[in-house]
Amino acid sequence: MSKSFQIQLQRPASEIIAEAHATAQRKGVRFEGDTANGRFSGLGLEGHYTIEGNTLSVEVTQKPLLLSWSMIETAVKGYFSG
């Protein structure tokens, strides 16, 4: 089961992706991508994202069984909102 959600970007995508990459690296999460699209995996979580204009769309394709979708969405939004 996967889940998708969107985030409205309040800053330039280049800043948000740079911060997301740095945060992922500190936490041992693999993060590959740019201001158009990318993917992430680690800590039992996998997914991908795309950016169009000021909208970042995220699809989480795998999550740890014991974590709720709301917890996952909050955590992922934290990566991309700086």
MODELLER restraints for C-alpha pairs under 7 A, 6 or more apart:
rsr = mdl.restraints
at = mdl.atoms
rsr.add(forms.Gaussian(group=physical.xy_distance, feature=features.Distance(at['CA:1:A'], at['CA:61:A']), mean=6.72, stdev=0.5))
rsr.add(forms.Gaussian(group=physical.xy_distance, feature=features.Distance(at['CA:2:A'], at['CA:59:A']), mean=6.80, stdev=0.5))
rsr.add(forms.Gaussian(group=physical.xy_distance, feature=features.Distance(at['CA:2:A'], at['CA:60:A']), mean=5.53, stdev=0.5))
rsr.add(forms.Gaussian(group=physical.xy_distance, feature=features.Distance(at['CA:2:A'], at['CA:61:A']), mean=4.42, stdev=0.5))
rsr.add(forms.Gaussian(group=physical.xy_distance, feature=features.Distance(at['CA:2:A'], at['CA:62:A']), mean=6.50, stdev=0.5))
rsr.add(forms.Gaussian(group=physical.xy_distance, feature=features.Distance(at['CA:3:A'], at['CA:59:A']), mean=5.62, stdev=0.5))
rsr.add(forms.Gaussian(group=physical.xy_distance, feature=features.Distance(at['CA:3:A'], at['CA:60:A']), mean=5.39, stdev=0.5))
rsr.add(forms.Gaussian(group=physical.xy_distance, feature=features.Distance(at['CA:3:A'], at['CA:61:A']), mean=6.76, stdev=0.5))
rsr.add(forms.Gaussian(group=physical.xy_distance, feature=features.Distance(at['CA:4:A'], at['CA:58:A']), mean=5.52, stdev=0.5))
rsr.add(forms.Gaussian(group=physical.xy_distance, feature=features.Distance(at['CA:4:A'], at['CA:59:A']), mean=4.22, stdev=0.5))
rsr.add(forms.Gaussian(group=physical.xy_distance, feature=features.Distance(at['CA:4:A'], at['CA:60:A']), mean=6.31, stdev=0.5))
rsr.add(forms.Gaussian(group=physical.xy_distance, feature=features.Distance(at['CA:5:A'], at['CA:57:A']), mean=5.93, stdev=0.5))
rsr.add(forms.Gaussian(group=physical.xy_distance, feature=features.Distance(at['CA:5:A'], at['CA:58:A']), mean=5.51, stdev=0.5))
rsr.add(forms.Gaussian(group=physical.xy_distance, feature=features.Distance(at['CA:5:A'], at['CA:59:A']), mean=6.65, stdev=0.5))
rsr.add(forms.Gaussian(group=physical.xy_distance, feature=features.Distance(at['CA:6:A'], at['CA:55:A']), mean=6.61, stdev=0.5))
rsr.add(forms.Gaussian(group=physical.xy_distance, feature=features.Distance(at['CA:6:A'], at['CA:56:A']), mean=5.59, stdev=0.5))
rsr.add(forms.Gaussian(group=physical.xy_distance, feature=features.Distance(at['CA:6:A'], at['CA:57:A']), mean=4.43, stdev=0.5))
rsr.add(forms.Gaussian(group=physical.xy_distance, feature=features.Distance(at['CA:6:A'], at['CA:58:A']), mean=6.10, stdev=0.5))
rsr.add(forms.Gaussian(group=physical.xy_distance, feature=features.Distance(at['CA:7:A'], at['CA:55:A']), mean=5.82, stdev=0.5))
rsr.add(forms.Gaussian(group=physical.xy_distance, feature=features.Distance(at['CA:7:A'], at['CA:56:A']), mean=5.10, stdev=0.5))
rsr.add(forms.Gaussian(group=physical.xy_distance, feature=features.Distance(at['CA:7:A'], at['CA:57:A']), mean=6.44, stdev=0.5))
rsr.add(forms.Gaussian(group=physical.xy_distance, feature=features.Distance(at['CA:8:A'], at['CA:54:A']), mean=5.80, stdev=0.5))
rsr.add(forms.Gaussian(group=physical.xy_distance, feature=features.Distance(at['CA:8:A'], at['CA:55:A']), mean=4.81, stdev=0.5))
rsr.add(forms.Gaussian(group=physical.xy_distance, feature=features.Distance(at['CA:8:A'], at['CA:56:A']), mean=6.35, stdev=0.5))
rsr.add(forms.Gaussian(group=physical.xy_distance, feature=features.Distance(at['CA:9:A'], at['CA:54:A']), mean=5.03, stdev=0.5))
rsr.add(forms.Gaussian(group=physical.xy_distance, feature=features.Distance(at['CA:9:A'], at['CA:55:A']), mean=5.93, stdev=0.5))
rsr.add(forms.Gaussian(group=physical.xy_distance, feature=features.Distance(at['CA:9:A'], at['CA:56:A']), mean=6.83, stdev=0.5))
rsr.add(forms.Gaussian(group=physical.xy_distance, feature=features.Distance(at['CA:13:A'], at['CA:35:A']), mean=5.72, stdev=0.5))
rsr.add(forms.Gaussian(group=physical.xy_distance, feature=features.Distance(at['CA:14:A'], at['CA:35:A']), mean=5.86, stdev=0.5))
rsr.add(forms.Gaussian(group=physical.xy_distance, feature=features.Distance(at['CA:16:A'], at['CA:80:A']), mean=5.86, stdev=0.5))
rsr.add(forms.Gaussian(group=physical.xy_distance, feature=features.Distance(at['CA:16:A'], at['CA:81:A']), mean=6.49, stdev=0.5))
rsr.add(forms.Gaussian(group=physical.xy_distance, feature=features.Distance(at['CA:16:A'], at['CA:82:A']), mean=6.29, stdev=0.5))
rsr.add(forms.Gaussian(group=physical.xy_distance, feature=features.Distance(at['CA:17:A'], at['CA:34:A']), mean=6.65, stdev=0.5))
rsr.add(forms.Gaussian(group=physical.xy_distance, feature=features.Distance(at['CA:17:A'], at['CA:35:A']), mean=6.64, stdev=0.5))
rsr.add(forms.Gaussian(group=physical.xy_distance, feature=features.Distance(at['CA:17:A'], at['CA:80:A']), mean=6.94, stdev=0.5))
rsr.add(forms.Gaussian(group=physical.xy_distance, feature=features.Distance(at['CA:19:A'], at['CA:82:A']), mean=6.30, stdev=0.5))
rsr.add(forms.Gaussian(group=physical.xy_distance, feature=features.Distance(at['CA:20:A'], at['CA:79:A']), mean=5.11, stdev=0.5))
rsr.add(forms.Gaussian(group=physical.xy_distance, feature=features.Distance(at['CA:20:A'], at['CA:80:A']), mean=5.64, stdev=0.5))
rsr.add(forms.Gaussian(group=physical.xy_distance, feature=features.Distance(at['CA:21:A'], at['CA:31:A']), mean=5.91, stdev=0.5))
rsr.add(forms.Gaussian(group=physical.xy_distance, feature=features.Distance(at['CA:23:A'], at['CA:79:A']), mean=6.87, stdev=0.5))
rsr.add(forms.Gaussian(group=physical.xy_distance, feature=features.Distance(at['CA:24:A'], at['CA:30:A']), mean=6.50, stdev=0.5))
rsr.add(forms.Gaussian(group=physical.xy_distance, feature=features.Distance(at['CA:24:A'], at['CA:31:A']), mean=6.32, stdev=0.5))
rsr.add(forms.Gaussian(group=physical.xy_distance, feature=features.Distance(at['CA:28:A'], at['CA:42:A']), mean=6.85, stdev=0.5))
rsr.add(forms.Gaussian(group=physical.xy_distance, feature=features.Distance(at['CA:29:A'], at['CA:40:A']), mean=6.96, stdev=0.5))
rsr.add(forms.Gaussian(group=physical.xy_distance, feature=features.Distance(at['CA:29:A'], at['CA:41:A']), mean=5.78, stdev=0.5))
rsr.add(forms.Gaussian(group=physical.xy_distance, feature=features.Distance(at['CA:29:A'], at['CA:42:A']), mean=4.48, stdev=0.5))
rsr.add(forms.Gaussian(group=physical.xy_distance, feature=features.Distance(at['CA:29:A'], at['CA:43:A']), mean=6.80, stdev=0.5))
rsr.add(forms.Gaussian(group=physical.xy_distance, feature=features.Distance(at['CA:30:A'], at['CA:40:A']), mean=5.42, stdev=0.5))
rsr.add(forms.Gaussian(group=physical.xy_distance, feature=features.Distance(at['CA:30:A'], at['CA:41:A']), mean=5.17, stdev=0.5))
rsr.add(forms.Gaussian(group=physical.xy_distance, feature=features.Distance(at['CA:30:A'], at['CA:42:A']), mean=5.98, stdev=0.5))
rsr.add(forms.Gaussian(group=physical.xy_distance, feature=features.Distance(at['CA:31:A'], at['CA:39:A']), mean=6.00, stdev=0.5))
rsr.add(forms.Gaussian(group=physical.xy_distance, feature=features.Distance(at['CA:31:A'], at['CA:40:A']), mean=4.43, stdev=0.5))
rsr.add(forms.Gaussian(group=physical.xy_distance, feature=features.Distance(at['CA:31:A'], at['CA:41:A']), mean=6.73, stdev=0.5))
rsr.add(forms.Gaussian(group=physical.xy_distance, feature=features.Distance(at['CA:32:A'], at['CA:38:A']), mean=5.43, stdev=0.5))
rsr.add(forms.Gaussian(group=physical.xy_distance, feature=features.Distance(at['CA:32:A'], at['CA:39:A']), mean=5.44, stdev=0.5))
rsr.add(forms.Gaussian(group=physical.xy_distance, feature=features.Distance(at['CA:32:A'], at['CA:40:A']), mean=6.32, stdev=0.5))
rsr.add(forms.Gaussian(group=physical.xy_distance, feature=features.Distance(at['CA:33:A'], at['CA:39:A']), mean=6.20, stdev=0.5))
rsr.add(forms.Gaussian(group=physical.xy_distance, feature=features.Distance(at['CA:35:A'], at['CA:51:A']), mean=6.41, stdev=0.5))
rsr.add(forms.Gaussian(group=physical.xy_distance, feature=features.Distance(at['CA:36:A'], at['CA:50:A']), mean=5.62, stdev=0.5))
rsr.add(forms.Gaussian(group=physical.xy_distance, feature=features.Distance(at['CA:36:A'], at['CA:51:A']), mean=5.02, stdev=0.5))
rsr.add(forms.Gaussian(group=physical.xy_distance, feature=features.Distance(at['CA:37:A'], at['CA:49:A']), mean=5.38, stdev=0.5))
rsr.add(forms.Gaussian(group=physical.xy_distance, feature=features.Distance(at['CA:37:A'], at['CA:50:A']), mean=4.16, stdev=0.5))
rsr.add(forms.Gaussian(group=physical.xy_distance, feature=features.Distance(at['CA:37:A'], at['CA:51:A']), mean=6.10, stdev=0.5))
rsr.add(forms.Gaussian(group=physical.xy_distance, feature=features.Distance(at['CA:38:A'], at['CA:48:A']), mean=5.59, stdev=0.5))
rsr.add(forms.Gaussian(group=physical.xy_distance, feature=features.Distance(at['CA:38:A'], at['CA:49:A']), mean=5.43, stdev=0.5))
rsr.add(forms.Gaussian(group=physical.xy_distance, feature=features.Distance(at['CA:38:A'], at['CA:50:A']), mean=6.67, stdev=0.5))
rsr.add(forms.Gaussian(group=physical.xy_distance, feature=features.Distance(at['CA:39:A'], at['CA:47:A']), mean=5.71, stdev=0.5))
rsr.add(forms.Gaussian(group=physical.xy_distance, feature=features.Distance(at['CA:39:A'], at['CA:48:A']), mean=3.94, stdev=0.5))
rsr.add(forms.Gaussian(group=physical.xy_distance, feature=features.Distance(at['CA:39:A'], at['CA:49:A']), mean=6.14, stdev=0.5))
rsr.add(forms.Gaussian(group=physical.xy_distance, feature=features.Distance(at['CA:40:A'], at['CA:46:A']), mean=5.68, stdev=0.5))
rsr.add(forms.Gaussian(group=physical.xy_distance, feature=features.Distance(at['CA:40:A'], at['CA:47:A']), mean=5.51, stdev=0.5))
rsr.add(forms.Gaussian(group=physical.xy_distance, feature=features.Distance(at['CA:40:A'], at['CA:48:A']), mean=6.04, stdev=0.5))
rsr.add(forms.Gaussian(group=physical.xy_distance, feature=features.Distance(at['CA:41:A'], at['CA:47:A']), mean=6.52, stdev=0.5))
rsr.add(forms.Gaussian(group=physical.xy_distance, feature=features.Distance(at['CA:44:A'], at['CA:63:A']), mean=5.57, stdev=0.5))
rsr.add(forms.Gaussian(group=physical.xy_distance, feature=features.Distance(at['CA:44:A'], at['CA:64:A']), mean=5.15, stdev=0.5))
rsr.add(forms.Gaussian(group=physical.xy_distance, feature=features.Distance(at['CA:45:A'], at['CA:62:A']), mean=5.30, stdev=0.5))
rsr.add(forms.Gaussian(group=physical.xy_distance, feature=features.Distance(at['CA:45:A'], at['CA:63:A']), mean=4.51, stdev=0.5))
rsr.add(forms.Gaussian(group=physical.xy_distance, feature=features.Distance(at['CA:45:A'], at['CA:64:A']), mean=6.48, stdev=0.5))
rsr.add(forms.Gaussian(group=physical.xy_distance, feature=features.Distance(at['CA:46:A'], at['CA:60:A']), mean=5.89, stdev=0.5))
rsr.add(forms.Gaussian(group=physical.xy_distance, feature=features.Distance(at['CA:46:A'], at['CA:61:A']), mean=5.58, stdev=0.5))
rsr.add(forms.Gaussian(group=physical.xy_distance, feature=features.Distance(at['CA:46:A'], at['CA:62:A']), mean=4.95, stdev=0.5))
rsr.add(forms.Gaussian(group=physical.xy_distance, feature=features.Distance(at['CA:46:A'], at['CA:63:A']), mean=6.67, stdev=0.5))
rsr.add(forms.Gaussian(group=physical.xy_distance, feature=features.Distance(at['CA:47:A'], at['CA:59:A']), mean=5.46, stdev=0.5))
rsr.add(forms.Gaussian(group=physical.xy_distance, feature=features.Distance(at['CA:47:A'], at['CA:60:A']), mean=4.13, stdev=0.5))
rsr.add(forms.Gaussian(group=physical.xy_distance, feature=features.Distance(at['CA:47:A'], at['CA:61:A']), mean=5.02, stdev=0.5))
rsr.add(forms.Gaussian(group=physical.xy_distance, feature=features.Distance(at['CA:47:A'], at['CA:62:A']), mean=6.79, stdev=0.5))
rsr.add(forms.Gaussian(group=physical.xy_distance, feature=features.Distance(at['CA:48:A'], at['CA:58:A']), mean=5.91, stdev=0.5))
rsr.add(forms.Gaussian(group=physical.xy_distance, feature=features.Distance(at['CA:48:A'], at['CA:59:A']), mean=5.52, stdev=0.5))
rsr.add(forms.Gaussian(group=physical.xy_distance, feature=features.Distance(at['CA:48:A'], at['CA:60:A']), mean=6.61, stdev=0.5))
rsr.add(forms.Gaussian(group=physical.xy_distance, feature=features.Distance(at['CA:49:A'], at['CA:56:A']), mean=6.81, stdev=0.5))
rsr.add(forms.Gaussian(group=physical.xy_distance, feature=features.Distance(at['CA:49:A'], at['CA:57:A']), mean=5.46, stdev=0.5))
rsr.add(forms.Gaussian(group=physical.xy_distance, feature=features.Distance(at['CA:49:A'], at['CA:58:A']), mean=4.37, stdev=0.5))
rsr.add(forms.Gaussian(group=physical.xy_distance, feature=features.Distance(at['CA:49:A'], at['CA:59:A']), mean=6.26, stdev=0.5))
rsr.add(forms.Gaussian(group=physical.xy_distance, feature=features.Distance(at['CA:50:A'], at['CA:56:A']), mean=5.78, stdev=0.5))
rsr.add(forms.Gaussian(group=physical.xy_distance, feature=features.Distance(at['CA:50:A'], at['CA:57:A']), mean=5.32, stdev=0.5))
rsr.add(forms.Gaussian(group=physical.xy_distance, feature=features.Distance(at['CA:50:A'], at['CA:58:A']), mean=6.71, stdev=0.5))
rsr.add(forms.Gaussian(group=physical.xy_distance, feature=features.Distance(at['CA:51:A'], at['CA:57:A']), mean=6.27, stdev=0.5))
